[in-house]
Amino acid sequence: MKFNRLFSLVAVPAIALGYVVYHPGVAFAKTPLSRLLSPTAFQSDTSFTVDPAHTCVGFDIGHLGLSRVQGRFDKLSGSISVKPKELAKSSVKVVIQTDSVDTNVGPRDADLKSANFFEVATYPEMTFESTSIKRKGSGYIAEGKLTLKGVTKSVSIPFKQYGPIKDPWGNNRIGILADPITIHRSDYGMNFDADTVSNDVVVHISLEATEDKTAK
């Protein structure tokens, strides 16, 4: 009987934790911020600065048709302008340092930084700058331009806004979670190793931003 009671105390939390760990989509969807979606929370124009420490721009790409390699960029900056009365004129801009690409494999990262792929010595930055923001259902779509290796292409990024909330440090803070989007590396002149690495690249974006206190 004591063993059964002890087993219940240990096993039930372990099973629950295992479910969350092996089903990260469930864990992510149930964060407290999911209850704070406030698309009409702004009464006046508000500007924000992206918080790099709590922002992730990641990607995954196919390898040999067998798996998808994951990576991210560790250095970026950005700004968001919210115009509730003229939503289309709201804007977002993100600048990513290409030499911060990180797939957790040194030789592969060196190859990605070379002329085979990002050619970081010549093109140290890639940028996304929106041209318009529009509502779609409970979220939004950012229409904009992605510039990479000197090539600019139009992309659409569906996203949802969470917050604003007052964080523990007294800042007004929002979160942006984008739906995954797919781009093609060949569109940006990255054709190397086409027999090994897929052309499609899935991009994942999650960011936080704090209100600019000096803007008011």
C-alpha positions as CSV (number, residue, x, y, z in Angstrom):
1,M,0.0,0.0,0.0
2,K,2.8,2.4,0.9
3,F,4.6,1.5,-2.3
4,N,1.4,2.2,-4.4
5,R,1.0,5.6,-2.7
6,L,4.6,6.5,-3.3
7,F,4.3,5.4,-6.9
8,S,1.4,7.7,-7.4
9,L,3.2,10.6,-5.9
10,V,6.1,10.1,-8.2
11,A,4.7,8.7,-11.3
12,V,1.7,11.0,-11.9
13,P,3.8,14.2,-11.9
14,A,6.5,12.5,-14.0
15,I,3.9,11.4,-16.6
16,A,2.5,14.9,-16.7
17,L,6.0,16.4,-17.1
18,G,6.8,13.9,-19.8
19,Y,3.7,14.9,-21.7
20,V,4.7,18.5,-21.7
21,V,8.4,17.8,-22.6
22,Y,7.5,15.6,-25.5
23,H,4.6,17.7,-26.7
24,P,6.2,21.2,-26.6
25,G,3.4,22.7,-28.8
26,V,1.0,21.9,-25.9
27,A,3.3,23.5,-23.4
28,F,3.8,26.6,-25.5
29,A,0.1,27.0,-26.2
30,K,-0.8,27.0,-22.5
31,T,1.5,29.8,-21.4
32,P,-0.2,32.4,-19.2
33,L,0.3,35.1,-21.9
34,S,-2.1,33.2,-24.1
35,R,-4.9,34.6,-22.0
36,L,-3.7,38.2,-22.4
37,L,-4.3,38.6,-26.1
38,S,-5.4,42.2,-26.4
39,P,-5.6,43.4,-30.0
40,T,-7.5,46.6,-29.1
41,A,-5.5,47.4,-26.0
42,F,-3.7,50.5,-27.4
43,Q,-5.5,53.8,-27.3
44,S,-2.7,55.9,-28.9
45,D,0.4,55.4,-31.0
46,T,3.0,53.4,-29.2
47,S,6.5,52.4,-30.1
48,F,8.5,49.4,-28.8
49,T,12.1,48.2,-28.9
50,V,12.6,44.5,-29.5
51,D,14.2,42.7,-26.5
52,P,16.9,40.4,-28.0
53,A,17.3,38.4,-24.8
54,H,13.7,37.2,-25.2
55,T,13.5,37.0,-28.9
56,C,14.2,34.0,-31.2
57,V,14.5,33.9,-35.0
58,G,15.1,30.3,-35.8
59,F,14.9,28.1,-38.9
60,D,14.8,24.5,-40.0
61,I,16.0,23.0,-43.3
62,G,15.9,19.6,-44.8
63,H,18.9,17.4,-45.0
64,L,19.1,14.4,-47.5
65,G,15.4,14.1,-47.4
66,L,15.8,12.4,-44.0
67,S,15.7,15.1,-41.3
68,R,15.4,18.8,-40.7
69,V,18.4,20.6,-39.2
70,Q,17.6,23.4,-36.8
71,G,19.4,26.7,-36.2
72,R,18.9,30.3,-35.0
73,F,20.4,33.7,-35.1
74,D,21.8,35.0,-31.8
75,K,22.2,38.7,-32.5
76,L,19.4,41.0,-33.7
77,S,17.7,44.3,-33.1
78,G,14.3,45.7,-34.0
79,S,11.5,48.2,-33.5
80,I,7.7,48.1,-33.5
81,S,5.3,51.0,-34.1
82,V,1.7,50.4,-33.1
83,K,-0.9,52.8,-34.6
84,P,-4.3,51.6,-33.5
85,K,-6.3,54.2,-35.4
86,E,-4.4,53.5,-38.7
87,L,-3.5,49.9,-38.3
88,A,-2.1,49.5,-41.9
89,K,0.5,52.2,-40.9
90,S,1.8,50.2,-38.0
91,S,5.2,48.7,-38.6
92,V,7.9,46.3,-37.6
93,K,11.5,46.2,-38.5
94,V,14.0,43.5,-37.5
95,V,17.8,43.5,-38.3
96,I,19.7,40.3,-37.9
97,Q,23.4,39.8,-37.8
98,T,24.1,37.0,-40.2
99,D,27.4,36.0,-38.5
100,S,25.4,35.0,-35.4
101,V,23.9,32.0,-37.2
102,D,24.1,29.0,-34.8
103,T,23.3,25.4,-35.5
104,N,25.4,24.0,-32.6
105,V,27.9,22.5,-35.0
106,G,31.0,24.6,-35.5
107,P,32.1,23.4,-39.0
108,R,28.6,23.7,-40.3
109,D,28.2,27.2,-38.9
110,A,31.5,28.2,-40.6
111,D,30.2,26.9,-43.9
112,L,26.9,28.8,-43.4
113,K,28.9,32.0,-42.9
114,S,31.0,31.4,-46.0
115,A,30.2,32.5,-49.6
116,N,28.4,29.1,-50.0
117,F,25.5,30.5,-48.0
118,F,25.2,33.8,-46.1
119,E,28.5,35.3,-47.1
120,V,28.6,37.3,-43.9
121,A,31.8,39.3,-44.8
122,T,30.0,40.9,-47.6
123,Y,26.4,40.8,-46.3
124,P,26.6,41.2,-42.5
125,E,22.9,41.9,-42.0
126,M,19.6,40.7,-43.2
127,T,16.5,42.7,-42.6
128,F,12.7,42.4,-42.5
129,E,10.8,45.7,-42.8
130,S,7.0,45.7,-43.0
131,T,5.1,47.7,-45.6
132,S,1.7,47.2,-44.0
133,I,-0.1,45.5,-41.2
134,K,-3.6,44.1,-41.5
135,R,-6.1,42.1,-39.3
136,K,-6.9,38.5,-40.1
137,G,-9.2,36.7,-37.7
138,S,-7.8,37.0,-34.2
139,G,-4.4,37.9,-35.4
140,Y,-2.6,40.0,-38.0
141,I,-0.5,39.7,-41.2
142,A,2.7,41.7,-41.7
143,E,3.3,42.3,-45.4
144,G,6.9,43.3,-46.0
145,K,10.3,43.0,-47.6
146,L,13.0,40.5,-46.6
147,T,16.5,41.5,-47.7
148,L,19.2,38.9,-47.7
149,K,22.5,38.8,-49.6
150,G,21.5,42.0,-51.4
151,V,18.2,40.5,-52.7
152,T,14.8,41.8,-51.6
153,K,11.7,39.7,-51.8
154,S,8.1,40.3,-50.5
155,V,7.0,38.0,-47.7
156,S,3.8,37.8,-45.6
157,I,4.1,36.9,-41.9
158,P,0.9,35.9,-40.0
159,F,1.2,36.6,-36.3
160,K,-0.6,37.1,-33.0
161,Q,0.1,39.8,-30.4
162,Y,0.1,39.1,-26.7
163,G,-0.1,41.8,-24.0
164,P,0.6,44.5,-23.3
165,I,1.5,43.7,-19.7
166,K,3.5,45.4,-17.0
167,D,6.6,43.3,-16.5
168,P,8.4,42.9,-13.1
169,W,10.7,45.8,-14.0
170,G,8.0,48.3,-14.6
171,N,8.1,48.2,-18.4
172,N,5.1,47.8,-20.7
173,R,5.8,44.7,-22.7
174,I,4.2,42.8,-25.7
175,G,4.9,39.5,-27.3
176,I,4.6,38.5,-30.9
177,L,4.3,34.9,-32.0
178,A,4.4,34.4,-35.8
179,D,3.1,31.4,-37.7
180,P,6.0,29.5,-39.4
181,I,6.7,30.7,-42.9
182,T,8.6,29.1,-45.7
183,I,11.1,30.8,-47.9
184,H,13.3,29.4,-50.7
185,R,17.1,30.0,-50.3
186,S,17.5,29.9,-54.1
187,D,15.5,33.2,-54.2
188,Y,18.4,34.8,-52.4
189,G,21.2,33.3,-54.5
190,M,22.0,30.4,-52.1
191,N,22.1,27.5,-54.5
192,F,25.1,25.6,-53.0
193,D,24.7,21.9,-52.1
194,A,21.3,21.6,-53.7
195,D,21.5,17.8,-53.8
196,T,22.0,17.6,-50.0
197,V,20.2,20.6,-48.5
198,S,16.6,21.4,-49.3
199,N,15.6,24.6,-51.0
200,D,12.8,25.3,-48.6
201,V,13.6,26.9,-45.3
202,V,11.0,27.2,-42.5
203,V,11.4,30.3,-40.4
204,H,10.1,30.6,-36.8
205,I,9.8,33.9,-35.0
206,S,8.9,34.7,-31.4
207,L,9.7,38.0,-29.9
208,E,9.2,40.3,-26.9
209,A,9.4,44.1,-27.0
210,T,9.3,46.9,-24.4
211,E,7.7,50.2,-24.8
212,D,9.9,53.2,-25.5
213,K,9.5,55.4,-22.4
214,T,11.1,58.4,-24.1
215,A,8.5,58.3,-26.9
216,K,5.8,59.9,-24.8
